[in-house]
Amino acid sequence: MYSCSVIIVAYNSCDFIPACLKSVRDACAGIDSQIIVLDNGSKEPILPEIKKFFPEVLWLNSEENLGFGRGCNFAEKQATKPYLFFINPDTVVSRDSFTKVLDFMEEHPESGTVGCRILNEDGSIQWACRRSFPTIVSAVSKTIGLAALFPKNKLLASYNMTYADPDEVTEVDAISGSFFCMRRDVYEKLNGFDEDFFMYGEDLDLCFRTKQMGLKNYYTPVTNILHFKGQSCRTRRWGSYVDFYKAMLIFVRKHKDLYFVPNFLVSFGILFAAFVGMFSRLIPKFWKMFLDLGVIAVWALVFLPGLGNDGCIFTPIKESIGVITTFEDWWLVGLVAIINMVFLVFRGEYTESSLKGEKFLRYLVPLNLLAVGGYEVFRYFSQFSYGPGDRSTIYSSIGWCAYVVCSSLLIPLALLAWRRVAFWINYFYRIFAKKRHRSILLGGREDSLSTWFDSYNVIPGIEILGCVSGEPDKISEENRQHLLGPLSDMESICNRTGCRELLVVSNFSGYREDFNMEWLEKLGLKVFLLIGNGKNGNFALVDLKYLR
């Protein structure tokens, strides 16, 4: 019988840790295992209800966020087994993951670290599961896109080794810290992770020191795990981005012998990559930014002077209420555009395809009010453009106040309006073009499913019709209104509703109802595991065929 300790460092992972622990429990069947979970200073700690469902877990707590490496070292001190598995809380492992990897390590005594095939939730491979150490050429190629253009070139695509066959065992420089195995005696000889790395880079450094010991790092495709990349970073988006490039700088300084150019040039290259990456991370949805700038331009043409001498199209109305604007108001256009764009960029509006705008509306209204009103007050006191007679007309009138308020409110309202119009166009297009997937939930005995039914766009592109259960008599009263029937009647339910997807709900205890995968596939159904609570888009859909 194999013996191993499984170490999980969790940070704000309440939604994903139950499914992770359920898969770990299943994978530990027949293994002498120890499961250690460190709640690493989470702002949203792991709930007592979750802990109660996993009594076999050794739960550790830290009042502060120790970072990944330091957290692993802290948890490893409680480990008692000869093998260590380090896995992220936003992963789901296959039933044979631990056994297959331990088999591999027994067959390869020269192995230092071993990682397996890591998949995204859609089944595509995460290339970071096997890497070479970053060099000047590989880093530049990855940053400017040459690695993506020439994925089979060994020189340009060396960082993620996309040229290597993912179905073959490969000796690599480094594996991913989201899932790997290591002998405990080796880990302790290396003094664990280098705690100078707060997050990112510590796995590269550990693999580098492992190779220096004369051991090998291996990638093996004998088993799959699924990794919902970046879930723990959702609440510290910019902090994790800064941590990544700080880690690269630390790695370069520590292992400068890897590079044949002055250290400052490598550091400059990393900072350049950070600068480029900032824009690629901030604004991948350029079309939304262009539309927002268009809205501000329309606002300017309507409420401020036009390109000709006749003023804007609302000049007669503005003059009738005592509002006077000049071409100098184009400074205001620039101010409003900068404030709105900067706010939306740093709120993450351009990093996702969601067309919901309610989140930013309550912030943009006062921001625009302050911008327009503050600008006009500044002009008044600085005598920027108005004569004494004009000032008394403008600033003593109720019309001026109404103009400022209305013009300020219209910007965020217009930004929200085009998003809602675009959303409904897309919504009905998916329905009439039959591109919106019709799905049914499997579950509802314990937890409320109302989150998935309350919003029409919790899961983009999916229309949830109702729920089924293997034991419908035990379903909760709250969920009974959505019940379509027992799981055994799935064939007739599919014929009646046109459903082609079954979403298996993983609740806060990691529990999910049993089902016969082969029978469901014969019905023509795709079966997915639904993880998370759906709030703020915090969920993941896993195609279960990848975890067989």
Helices and strands as residue ranges (DSSP letters): E 3-10, H 17-27, E 32-40, H 48-53, E 57-62, H 68-76, E 83-87, E 91-93, H 97-107, E 111-119, G 127-129, E 130-131, H 136-144, H 146-149, E 170-172, E 174-175, E 179-183, H 184-189, H 202-212, E 216-227, G 231-236, H 237-254, G 256-258, H 263-282, H 286-303, H 315-320, G 327-329, H 330-346, G 349-351, H 358-382, H 388-395, H 398-432, E 437-442, H 450-454, E 462-469, G 472-474, H 477-480, E 483-486, G 487-489, H 490-497, E 501-505, H 517-522, E 526-532, G 535-537, E 539-543, G 544-547
